[in-house]
Every structure is written in structure tokens, then in C-alpha cells.
Amino acid sequence: MLPSRAGIVEVGPRDGLQNEEVVLATATKVDLIRRLVAAGVRRIETASFVHPGLVPQMADAEAVMAELGPSAPDTSYIGLVLNRRGFERALATSVDEINFSVAATEGFSRSNQGSSVNAAMEAIEGMILEAAAAGRSSTVTISVVWGCPFDGEVATEAVTALAHRSVEAGVSEVALGDTIGVAVPAAVTARVAAVRAVTGDVPLRVHFHDTRNTGVANVYAALLAGVTAVDASVGGAGGCPFAPNATGNVPTEDVLYMLERSGVETGIDMDAISEIGRWLGGRLDRDLPSAIGKAGGFPAG
């Protein structure tokens, strides 16, 4: 059965913006985050602490966090890091959570982080402990879980091994990423079950790209399989600069429509999110792909 309530992690300010051609001003990014909070979003990926030469859209991560200031008691700001330098930068800000990323394949790890999978994971294991000591919770996001643009199909064992190591290191949450949008519901069910077998009570989160229009169906399958949190991007903005042809994350408002009509509470105002998506599309000079952003909900408000 579906849960009565599901957590939404809004990744639009980070994953939604990092692959857009238009680079938004710091003040516009802060405005976006504040609009999302006002709409009821309580976990937001606000910045990525990566090399500005690689992802210029995220060059102002520290400035965004400084302008935001500490989060409200019921809100959590998340910072993505890919290496120790990014981790140190994140800890110097007011982010509440650290999101570490490790690839399930050697090809993507070399392209995305410039290291082997094992080397990246060894570094993360040490940083999880440091994050806890600094009072920050942590997530390990395993990328290309259902398919890699360089290595093709991904073995279940490669994913479960990384999930197990993350839990052994003391991570607060494990996230499974469909970085290039190739997953289908049956594969989601199977892989989530395999990961749950090695993660025990540690919460699971999913991150789907909607490249092949399976994102919302995959979210449904993940929740049925026991996942407790879902990444989504307002308007469906974004993509991965290190994955060829990877379009944006599953749109937040499309996920909210499916959940609300299925009786699952989120605490987020879908109409407000749709309006934010249209506002964001205007700043990015393009129509964002969200279906609900175009068609609206039902019944009409």
C-alpha cells in the first residue's frame, strides 16, 4: 500500500538549475528557494559545492547560503558535494544536510568525479563521520542506479555494495538516482527491494529523471516498495551536465498531483508550486516540461 504521507525533496534550485543555459542571479535563486518554502516545501537542495569551472551555474553556492541564512526549525537546506574540497566549503555554510554522490559504475565515476568508485566511496565514508561530528545529517546518493551512459546496464550488486558501505559508515539516508532516466516501475521495485535488504531501517530516497516519461510511474513504484522520500524539481527543470541527453528531474507538481489524487499527503501546495514553475520558466526563458504546469490540476480550482 501507498504510505499516508510522503516526503518531497525539492532539487530545483540545484539539479534544476545546474544544466540550464541561463545562469540565474544569486538574488533570483534565493527568491526561488523562499517561494518554495512558502509553498510548504521543507527539504530543499539549495546549492552544489562543485568546481565553478565545471558547473558555472553553481558558482555562487556560498553567496546563496549567506543570503538565505540559517533555515527555520522545520526546514532543511541540503548541499551537494562531490569531493573533500566541496565538503569543506559546505561545512563553512549553514547547510543542514550534506548530500554525497557516488556512482555505481566506473565510467560515470571517472566522468563525474574523476576517480574510481572505490576511491570516491572511501572518501565519503570518512566525511560521513565528520559531517555527524559537525552536527549535519548526511545522504549518500548512488547515481546511475538503473543505467549508465558509459557502461550500460548496472549490476544490482554494484548498487547494494555501495548502499551497505554507506550504512556501515553511519549515513542518515540512502538515495537511489536514475541519472539518465532509463528506469521502469518493475526495475524500480526490484532494485529498491535489493537495497532495502542491506540498509535495514535507514530511510531510502529516490531521484528520477523523466527522460523517457516514466518518472511519475517510477515514483509510484518506489513508494509502494517502501521508499519514504522523493526528489523532484519544480517545473521539471534541469538535467545532469555529466550525462548525455539526461533531461530534467520528474516535475514536482506532477508528482504532487499523482500523490494528492492517490490520497498521499505531502504538506505542499500543488497550485503554488505550479505557479513557481511558470515563474521559473520565465526567468530561464523557456517553457518548463511539467504537465500540470500546462494542464492544471483536477478538479479545476
N, C-alpha and C positions, 0 to 999 in steps of 0.2 A: 504494500500500500504506500501511497504517497505520504510524506510527512505532513503534519498540520501547519508547519511553518518551515520556511527555507531561508537561509542567509544568502544575500546578494553582495558580492564584492564588485564594486564599480571600478573598472580599469580604464575607463575612457580618458582620464587625464594623463595616463601613462601609455598604455598599449594603444589606446585610441588615437593619440597624437603622434606617437613616435615614427609612424610611417607616412604621415600626411606631408604633402609638399609644402603647404603653408605652415610657417613657423609662427605660432601664436606668441604674443607678448606675455610677459610674466603676469601682468595685471589681468589679462584675459583668462589665463589658466586659473588664477586664484578665484576669479569671478565664477568660472565653471564649477570649481570644487564647492564653493559656497552655495551655489544654486542646487547642486546635488544633495548637499546636507539638508538644505531647506525642504527638499522633496522627500526626505526621510531616509536617505542612504546613510548607513552607519559605518561601513568599512569601505575605504576608498584608496586605491593605489594612486598616490599623488605625484610620484616622481620616480625616475630611474637614474641611479648614480653610476652612469657609464661614461666612457670617454666621449667628450663632446665632438671630437673629430669623427667618431663612428655614428653617433646619433645626435646630430646638432639640435634636434627638436627638444632634447632633454638637457641642454647645456646649462639651463638656469635652475637646476634642481634645488640648490641651496637657497636661491632667491625666492623660489616658490614657497619653500617651507618657512623661511624667515617671515614672509608676508602673512602666511596663514597663522603662524604662532602655534602654541600647543593646542591639541584637539580638545573638544568638550569631553566630559567624563563618559558620555555614551557613544562617542565617535572614535574611530581608529584610523590613523593615517599610515599607509604602507609605502615603504620604499624598496624598489627592486635593486639588487646588487648582483654583479657577475664575478667579482673578484675581491681581494682584500682591500685594494685601494678604494673601491666603491663602498665597501663595508665601513671603512673608517670615515669616509665622507658622510655616510648615512647616520652613523652614530653621533656625529657632530651636530646633527639637526634634531628636530623634535618629532621625528617619525616614531610611531608606537610599535610598528611591526617591521621586521626585516623579511623580505621575500628573496630567498636564494634560488638561483636557477641552475639546474644541471641537466645535460642532455642524456637521453637514453641510447644515443649512438655516437660512435667515434666521428663520423663525418660531420654531424651537426655540431658536436662539441668543438672540433677544430675550427669550423667556420664561425661559430657564435662566440666562443670564449678563448680560442687559441690554445687549447690544452687538451690532454686526453681526458676521458670520462673519469678515470680513477684519480688523476691529479686534481681535477675540479672538485670531486666529491671529498677527497681528503682535506682540502682547504675548507670546504663547507662544514665538515664535521667539527673542526676546531672553532670556526666562527659561530656555530650554534651555541657553544658553551659561553663564548664571550658575549653574545647577544643576551643570553639569560642573565649573566653577571651584570650587564648594563641595564637590566630591567626591561628588555624588549622581547616580545614573543617572536617566534620565527616560523616561517613556512619554507619547505623545500618544494619548489615546483619542478617536476620532471617534465622536460619538454619532449616533443616528437614521440609521445607515448604510443600513438596509433599509426605512425608512419613518418618516414624521414625523406626529405627531398634529395638527399645524397645517398643514403644506404637502403632505401626502400622499406620493406616490411621490418617491423621491430619485434624482437623476441620478447615474450612475456617475462622470461627470466631476467632479462636486462632491466626491466622496469621494477620487478619485485625486489631485486637485489638492492637497487638504489633506495627504494621505499624502506626496506628493512634497515639499511645503514642509517637512514635519516632518523628513524625511530630510536635506534640504539644510541644515537648521538644526542637524543633528547629534544627533537624538534616538536613544536607545538601543533603542527598541521602538515599534511602532505597533500600537494596539489598535482593533478594529472593534466598535462597540456596536450591538446590536439593542435599543434602549432601550425599545421598546413591544412587543416580542415578535411581530413580523409576518413574520420571515424563514422561508423553507423551504429544504431542502437544495439544490435546484437553484440558487436565488438566491445561497446562500452560496458554492457552488462558483464561480459566475460572478464574483461581486464580489471574492472573495479572489484569484482569478486576475488580475483587473484591477489590484488593489492591488499584488500581488507584482511585476507588470511595471514598477512605478515605484519600488519600495522596495529592490530588489536583495537584498542579504544581510542587511538589517535584519530582526530577528525580528518575526513577526506574532503577535498575541494576539487572542482573540475574547471577547465579552461578550454572552451571550444571556439574555434574559428568557423565561420559559416561559409567557407569557400565553396562548398558543394550543396548548400541549402539543407544540411542535416543538423544544424546547430541546436534548434529548439527540441527536435526529437531526441537528440543525444542528451540534452539536459533532463528531459523527462525520464529517460532510461537510467541516468545516473542517480537521480533522486529515488527511483524505485529500488536501486541497488544499495541504498544506504548512505549516499553522499549527503553532506549537511550544508555545503556552501557552493555557490556557483559564481564564476566570474562572468561579467557581461560589460559591454561598452555602450554607452549612450549613443543612440543613433546607428550603432553598428560601425562606428568609425574605426579606422586603424588597420593593422596588419603587422607582419614581422619583417623588418628590413634585412634579416639574415636568411629568410626562407622565400625562395622564388614563388611568385603567384599566390602568396598567402594573403587573403583579404582580411577584412576586419573580424573582430570578435562577434559572437552572437549578440544582437542588439538587446539592450536592457529592457526596453519597452515591449519587445516581442516576447521575451522570457516572462515578464510581469503579466502580460495578457494571458499566456498559457497557464501560469500558476494561479492567477486570480479566478479564471474560469474553471479551474480544477479544484478550487477550494483550499488552496495553499496560501497562507498569509505571508507577507514579507515586510509590512510596515512602510512600504514605499508607494508614493502616489504616481501611478502609471501616467496619468494625463500630464502631470508636471514634468515627468521625465521625457515624454514625447515633445513637449514644448521646448525643453532644454535641447533635445536633439535637433529640432528645427533651428533653434538659435545658434547651436554649434555649427550646423551646416552652413549658415550664413557667414560665420567667421572663417570657415575653411573654403568658402567659395565653391561649394558643391552640394548636391543633394545627397544626404546620407541614406544608406540602403534599408533602414528599418521599415518593415511592412506596416507596423502600427503607426509609425510616424506619418505614413501616407494615407492609410485607410481609416485610422482611428479605431477605437475600441468598439465593443458591442455589449449591451445596447448603447446607442449614442448618448453621450451626456447632455 
